[in-house]
């Protein structure tokens, strides 16, 4: 008894020290967040995300889910009139398998995504069926302003813009701006639209709505306009309704590096003698695409010791152009070409010290300096269309100028 008494006293003291108001709490288990996609509550399934590999077929994928060949054939027969052609699945495209959580993990649905916006569901629950769903697409408009501190791509990345917009911009301004001559600090503003799937999934740049770039101390605006209403064909114009597109591109290459200009006399780099240089040399890596600077008909193709592989294009009764030193000719005599078509590849054939294209220009049968020539613009806007253009352009210009003003506090 004497031994038991001290133990009882210790136990009583432990319980008496406990705060009478202290409550014992248990951890609360938070409910698992609901994950929905493809019209299913994914929490209800064992989900497998995968990609179509070379050699995969709809049948082989299902057979890999413990479905025998006869069962797969039965499924294909039942869905063949539901709009999903099982032969249409392509390598590299994602698919999802929804399996039940039971012991045998039975396949309940196969989901195939041919693109980011749409998907096909083969539903194997209850009645077998197949159907296509298209996710809603939202177009959002955004206006940015900035200044160049490097390339245009770097400037757009700084503004968190998909650099795919660069190709749209350079195409629109191909006749007005040499982007290699833009200077550090040159300002710009751009209004464009972006695509969002299901309001959240970014799907890239949609279209260019308006822009201006400072070039040679002047703002050059660009606004799209459908001259023939209902045609769906857009052309770009400045704030006065003048076409940006010129009859000729500024250069036969997308990215310009002039190494030698038109001159009455220069020291020939190969022959080592002074002679006239009746063209403009643009250096570029071998294989770079060479474009015809205007639409026309291929007048000549061939090879000479001096010119190497060359193409000559007749544009109208007044103008012709010629492209020399090609590594490869991609057109034939008599072929009609459209402005911007690739007619050959940069090379160093003939008398050349390195890969480049010598661009030559004829006006009324006389070779002239294309860089100094005042070239004709494209077809001007019909005056009857001007009021409609102005009504569309003015709010876009106001938005550009407003955002640029805020950015630069002008």
MOZI-V370045 format. One record per helix or strand of 2 or more residues. SS is the DSSP state (2 for helix, 1 for strand). FROM is the first residue (numbers start at 0). TO is the last residue. If there is no record, write none. Layout:
SS;FROM;TO + SS;FROM;TO
//
This chain:
2;1;16 + 1;35;36 + 1;39;40 + 2;41;43 + 1;45;50 + 2;57;62 + 2;68;78 + 2;85;87 + 1;93;98 + 1;106;111 + 1;117;122 + 1;128;133 + 1;136;146 + 2;151;157 + 2;163;171 + 2;178;180 + 1;186;196 + 1;200;214 + 1;217;224 + 1;234;236 + 1;257;259 + 1;262;266 + 1;273;276 + 1;279;282 + 1;288;290 + 1;295;303 + 1;307;313 + 1;318;328 + 1;335;336 + 1;341;346 + 1;355;362 + 1;365;367 + 2;382;407
//
